[in-house]
């Protein structure tokens, strides 16, 4: 992007109470800050905020993992909404229980794979941790879409074939061995050429994906060759939700 730096927020020079409150609330989810009190917000800080999940009793040992469940993401995400009317954070009021209801708030639309999979099965490390650049908005860094895995009516999803044992996909799979990759396997890649190393093309033209947190195996097919009525230029998830949204 053309943004080289962000102006530092100086609370000593700010007088609007709404902006001060908004900035204060932001710190609750930045991984260097102490979390809010309560079991639902329990996490560590720094790298451990994501990579060292707490046990159900709130205790932890000094371990790091890349098999990060959606429940760990939920210690910061999906807790409520910021209102643009009063610039205040409003926690969720519904009593959610179970994977389907924990994932999305009552107003949300989603497809089955969005709550069956864990967050890290779709979102890449660059999306989650940043790519070292300062972006204008969230859309610029959140680029994985439905077509990343399913393609479009006219194009198969992007993929490449592993050529040698030095391929980065092997390193990722070694850290979280949910799939047994081999030279010659064809795996999916993002539009930024990041390997989706937990996927693989099958002989019949379908694909398999192994959950990074659950190790569960899923088989799915591309859109090409189906009766899907999508417009290839309309790839935001809400277009897919028009036909594939789950009823709760």
NUDREN-98801 format. One record per residue (C-alpha): residue in one letter; y, z, x. Coordinates in steps of 0.25 Angstrom, whole numbers, plus 5000, padded with zeros to 4 digits. Layout:
// residues N
<res=a&yy=Y&zz=Z&xx=X> .
...
***
This chain:
// residues 248
<res=x&yy=5000&zz=5000&xx=5000> .
<res=x&yy=5015&zz=5000&xx=5004> .
<res=x&yy=5016&zz=5015&xx=5003> .
<res=x&yy=5017&zz=5021&xx=5017> .
<res=x&yy=5019&zz=5035&xx=5013> .
<res=x&yy=5022&zz=5045&xx=5001> .
<res=x&yy=5034&zz=5054&xx=5000> .
<res=x&yy=5030&zz=5068&xx=5002> .
<res=x&yy=5031&zz=5077&xx=4989> .
<res=x&yy=5040&zz=5088&xx=4992> .
<res=x&yy=5039&zz=5099&xx=4982> .
<res=x&yy=5051&zz=5107&xx=4987> .
<res=x&yy=5060&zz=5095&xx=4984> .
<res=x&yy=5054&zz=5092&xx=4970> .
<res=x&yy=5060&zz=5099&xx=4958> .
<res=x&yy=5053&zz=5092&xx=4946> .
<res=x&yy=5043&zz=5103&xx=4941> .
<res=x&yy=5033&zz=5092&xx=4936> .
<res=x&yy=5032&zz=5085&xx=4949> .
<res=x&yy=5030&zz=5098&xx=4956> .
<res=x&yy=5019&zz=5102&xx=4947> .
<res=x&yy=5013&zz=5088&xx=4948> .
<res=x&yy=5013&zz=5089&xx=4963> .
<res=x&yy=5007&zz=5103&xx=4963> .
<res=x&yy=4996&zz=5098&xx=4954> .
<res=x&yy=4992&zz=5086&xx=4963> .
<res=x&yy=4989&zz=5096&xx=4974> .
<res=x&yy=4977&zz=5102&xx=4966> .
<res=x&yy=4969&zz=5089&xx=4968> .
<res=x&yy=4973&zz=5086&xx=4982> .
<res=x&yy=4961&zz=5089&xx=4991> .
<res=x&yy=4969&zz=5098&xx=5000> .
<res=x&yy=4974&zz=5107&xx=4989> .
<res=x&yy=4967&zz=5119&xx=4983> .
<res=x&yy=4960&zz=5115&xx=4970> .
<res=x&yy=4964&zz=5121&xx=4956> .
<res=x&yy=4956&zz=5133&xx=4952> .
<res=x&yy=4944&zz=5132&xx=4943> .
<res=x&yy=4930&zz=5127&xx=4945> .
<res=x&yy=4933&zz=5112&xx=4941> .
<res=x&yy=4943&zz=5111&xx=4952> .
<res=x&yy=4934&zz=5118&xx=4963> .
<res=x&yy=4934&zz=5110&xx=4976> .
<res=x&yy=4937&zz=5111&xx=4991> .
<res=x&yy=4949&zz=5105&xx=4998> .
<res=x&yy=4951&zz=5093&xx=5008> .
<res=x&yy=4939&zz=5084&xx=5010> .
<res=x&yy=4930&zz=5095&xx=5004> .
<res=x&yy=4937&zz=5093&xx=4991> .
<res=x&yy=4928&zz=5081&xx=4988> .
<res=x&yy=4917&zz=5082&xx=4999> .
<res=x&yy=4913&zz=5097&xx=4997> .
<res=x&yy=4910&zz=5099&xx=4982> .
<res=x&yy=4909&zz=5113&xx=4978> .
<res=x&yy=4896&zz=5118&xx=4972> .
<res=x&yy=4896&zz=5122&xx=4957> .
<res=x&yy=4898&zz=5137&xx=4961> .
<res=x&yy=4911&zz=5133&xx=4969> .
<res=x&yy=4905&zz=5135&xx=4982> .
<res=x&yy=4903&zz=5125&xx=4994> .
<res=x&yy=4897&zz=5123&xx=5007> .
<res=x&yy=4903&zz=5115&xx=5018> .
<res=x&yy=4898&zz=5101&xx=5015> .
<res=x&yy=4904&zz=5087&xx=5013> .
<res=x&yy=4898&zz=5077&xx=5004> .
<res=x&yy=4901&zz=5063&xx=4999> .
<res=x&yy=4893&zz=5064&xx=4987> .
<res=x&yy=4905&zz=5069&xx=4979> .
<res=x&yy=4903&zz=5071&xx=4964> .
<res=x&yy=4913&zz=5068&xx=4953> .
<res=x&yy=4914&zz=5083&xx=4950> .
<res=x&yy=4920&zz=5085&xx=4964> .
<res=x&yy=4931&zz=5074&xx=4961> .
<res=x&yy=4933&zz=5081&xx=4948> .
<res=x&yy=4939&zz=5093&xx=4955> .
<res=x&yy=4951&zz=5085&xx=4956> .
<res=x&yy=4950&zz=5073&xx=4947> .
<res=x&yy=4948&zz=5072&xx=4932> .
<res=x&yy=4954&zz=5086&xx=4930> .
<res=x&yy=4965&zz=5082&xx=4920> .
<res=x&yy=4977&zz=5073&xx=4920> .
<res=x&yy=4992&zz=5073&xx=4925> .
<res=x&yy=5001&zz=5070&xx=4914> .
<res=x&yy=5013&zz=5061&xx=4917> .
<res=x&yy=5021&zz=5067&xx=4905> .
<res=x&yy=5022&zz=5081&xx=4911> .
<res=x&yy=5017&zz=5078&xx=4925> .
<res=x&yy=5006&zz=5089&xx=4924> .
<res=x&yy=4992&zz=5090&xx=4926> .
<res=x&yy=4983&zz=5093&xx=4913> .
<res=x&yy=4969&zz=5097&xx=4916> .
<res=x&yy=4958&zz=5092&xx=4907> .
<res=x&yy=4956&zz=5100&xx=4894> .
<res=x&yy=4942&zz=5094&xx=4890> .
<res=x&yy=4930&zz=5102&xx=4894> .
<res=x&yy=4922&zz=5092&xx=4902> .
<res=x&yy=4907&zz=5094&xx=4905> .
<res=x&yy=4897&zz=5084&xx=4911> .
<res=x&yy=4899&zz=5072&xx=4920> .
<res=x&yy=4905&zz=5063&xx=4909> .
<res=x&yy=4915&zz=5072&xx=4904> .
<res=x&yy=4919&zz=5077&xx=4918> .
<res=x&yy=4922&zz=5064&xx=4923> .
<res=x&yy=4933&zz=5059&xx=4913> .
<res=x&yy=4943&zz=5065&xx=4904> .
<res=x&yy=4942&zz=5063&xx=4889> .
<res=x&yy=4952&zz=5052&xx=4889> .
<res=x&yy=4945&zz=5044&xx=4900> .
<res=x&yy=4937&zz=5031&xx=4899> .
<res=x&yy=4926&zz=5029&xx=4909> .
<res=x&yy=4913&zz=5021&xx=4910> .
<res=x&yy=4899&zz=5027&xx=4913> .
<res=x&yy=4899&zz=5024&xx=4928> .
<res=x&yy=4912&zz=5032&xx=4930> .
<res=x&yy=4906&zz=5045&xx=4926> .
<res=x&yy=4892&zz=5043&xx=4930> .
<res=x&yy=4896&zz=5040&xx=4944> .
<res=x&yy=4903&zz=5050&xx=4953> .
<res=x&yy=4918&zz=5047&xx=4957> .
<res=x&yy=4913&zz=5043&xx=4972> .
<res=x&yy=4904&zz=5033&xx=4967> .
<res=x&yy=4915&zz=5024&xx=4963> .
<res=x&yy=4928&zz=5029&xx=4971> .
<res=x&yy=4927&zz=5026&xx=4985> .
<res=x&yy=4932&zz=5035&xx=4997> .
<res=x&yy=4944&zz=5027&xx=4999> .
<res=x&yy=4948&zz=5029&xx=4984> .
<res=x&yy=4945&zz=5044&xx=4984> .
<res=x&yy=4951&zz=5047&xx=4998> .
<res=x&yy=4961&zz=5036&xx=5000> .
<res=x&yy=4962&zz=5025&xx=5009> .
<res=x&yy=4973&zz=5029&xx=5018> .
<res=x&yy=4984&zz=5022&xx=5010> .
<res=x&yy=4994&zz=5026&xx=5001> .
<res=x&yy=4993&zz=5019&xx=4987> .
<res=x&yy=5003&zz=5017&xx=4976> .
<res=x&yy=4993&zz=5021&xx=4965> .
<res=x&yy=4979&zz=5026&xx=4962> .
<res=x&yy=4974&zz=5012&xx=4958> .
<res=x&yy=4976&zz=5007&xx=4973> .
<res=x&yy=4966&zz=5016&xx=4978> .
<res=x&yy=4957&zz=5017&xx=4967> .
<res=x&yy=4951&zz=5003&xx=4967> .
<res=x&yy=4936&zz=5005&xx=4963> .
<res=x&yy=4934&zz=4999&xx=4949> .
<res=x&yy=4923&zz=4995&xx=4940> .
<res=x&yy=4921&zz=4981&xx=4947> .
<res=x&yy=4919&zz=4988&xx=4961> .
<res=x&yy=4905&zz=4990&xx=4956> .
<res=x&yy=4903&zz=4981&xx=4944> .
<res=x&yy=4911&zz=4969&xx=4948> .
<res=x&yy=4918&zz=4960&xx=4938> .
<res=x&yy=4912&zz=4949&xx=4929> .
<res=x&yy=4915&zz=4939&xx=4940> .
<res=x&yy=4912&zz=4947&xx=4952> .
<res=x&yy=4902&zz=4956&xx=4957> .
<res=x&yy=4907&zz=4969&xx=4964> .
<res=x&yy=4911&zz=4969&xx=4978> .
<res=x&yy=4899&zz=4971&xx=4988> .
<res=x&yy=4894&zz=4969&xx=5002> .
<res=x&yy=4881&zz=4970&xx=5009> .
<res=x&yy=4878&zz=4980&xx=5020> .
<res=x&yy=4876&zz=4972&xx=5033> .
<res=x&yy=4873&zz=4983&xx=5043> .
<res=x&yy=4870&zz=4998&xx=5045> .
<res=x&yy=4884&zz=5001&xx=5049> .
<res=x&yy=4890&zz=4998&xx=5035> .
<res=x&yy=4899&zz=5009&xx=5030> .
<res=x&yy=4891&zz=5010&xx=5018> .
<res=x&yy=4879&zz=5017&xx=5026> .
<res=x&yy=4889&zz=5027&xx=5031> .
<res=x&yy=4893&zz=5031&xx=5017> .
<res=x&yy=4879&zz=5031&xx=5012> .
<res=x&yy=4875&zz=5040&xx=5023> .
<res=x&yy=4885&zz=5050&xx=5019> .
<res=x&yy=4880&zz=5050&xx=5005> .
<res=x&yy=4866&zz=5044&xx=5005> .
<res=x&yy=4864&zz=5040&xx=4990> .
<res=x&yy=4860&zz=5026&xx=4993> .
<res=x&yy=4851&zz=5020&xx=5004> .
<res=x&yy=4859&zz=5008&xx=5009> .
<res=x&yy=4853&zz=4997&xx=5017> .
<res=x&yy=4859&zz=4985&xx=5025> .
<res=x&yy=4859&zz=4973&xx=5016> .
<res=x&yy=4863&zz=4982&xx=5003> .
<res=x&yy=4875&zz=4976&xx=4995> .
<res=x&yy=4884&zz=4987&xx=4991> .
<res=x&yy=4897&zz=4987&xx=4983> .
<res=x&yy=4911&zz=4988&xx=4989> .
<res=x&yy=4925&zz=4991&xx=4984> .
<res=x&yy=4937&zz=4982&xx=4984> .
<res=x&yy=4940&zz=4989&xx=4997> .
<res=x&yy=4927&zz=4986&xx=5003> .
<res=x&yy=4922&zz=5000&xx=5003> .
<res=x&yy=4907&zz=5001&xx=5001> .
<res=x&yy=4901&zz=5007&xx=4989> .
<res=x&yy=4890&zz=5012&xx=4997> .
<res=x&yy=4882&zz=5018&xx=4985> .
<res=x&yy=4880&zz=5005&xx=4978> .
<res=x&yy=4871&zz=4993&xx=4981> .
<res=x&yy=4868&zz=4980&xx=4975> .
<res=x&yy=4854&zz=4978&xx=4969> .
<res=x&yy=4845&zz=4966&xx=4969> .
<res=x&yy=4847&zz=4963&xx=4954> .
<res=x&yy=4863&zz=4962&xx=4956> .
<res=x&yy=4865&zz=4976&xx=4951> .
<res=x&yy=4870&zz=4988&xx=4959> .
<res=x&yy=4866&zz=5002&xx=4962> .
<res=x&yy=4875&zz=5014&xx=4964> .
<res=x&yy=4871&zz=5028&xx=4969> .
<res=x&yy=4880&zz=5040&xx=4965> .
<res=x&yy=4886&zz=5046&xx=4977> .
<res=x&yy=4885&zz=5060&xx=4971> .
<res=x&yy=4873&zz=5059&xx=4962> .
<res=x&yy=4865&zz=5049&xx=4969> .
<res=x&yy=4862&zz=5042&xx=4956> .
<res=x&yy=4859&zz=5028&xx=4956> .
<res=x&yy=4866&zz=5018&xx=4946> .
<res=x&yy=4863&zz=5003&xx=4944> .
<res=x&yy=4875&zz=4994&xx=4939> .
<res=x&yy=4877&zz=4980&xx=4937> .
<res=x&yy=4890&zz=4971&xx=4940> .
<res=x&yy=4898&zz=4966&xx=4929> .
<res=x&yy=4896&zz=4951&xx=4933> .
<res=x&yy=4886&zz=4944&xx=4924> .
<res=x&yy=4888&zz=4954&xx=4913> .
<res=x&yy=4895&zz=4953&xx=4899> .
<res=x&yy=4906&zz=4962&xx=4904> .
<res=x&yy=4920&zz=4958&xx=4898> .
<res=x&yy=4928&zz=4963&xx=4909> .
<res=x&yy=4940&zz=4956&xx=4915> .
<res=x&yy=4938&zz=4955&xx=4930> .
<res=x&yy=4953&zz=4958&xx=4932> .
<res=x&yy=4952&zz=4971&xx=4923> .
<res=x&yy=4945&zz=4981&xx=4932> .
<res=x&yy=4951&zz=4995&xx=4930> .
<res=x&yy=4941&zz=5004&xx=4924> .
<res=x&yy=4948&zz=5005&xx=4910> .
<res=x&yy=4944&zz=4990&xx=4908> .
<res=x&yy=4929&zz=4994&xx=4910> .
<res=x&yy=4931&zz=5006&xx=4901> .
<res=x&yy=4934&zz=4997&xx=4889> .
<res=x&yy=4920&zz=4993&xx=4888> .
<res=x&yy=4912&zz=5003&xx=4896> .
<res=x&yy=4919&zz=5017&xx=4893> .
<res=x&yy=4909&zz=5028&xx=4891> .
<res=x&yy=4910&zz=5035&xx=4877> .
<res=x&yy=4911&zz=5050&xx=4878> .
***
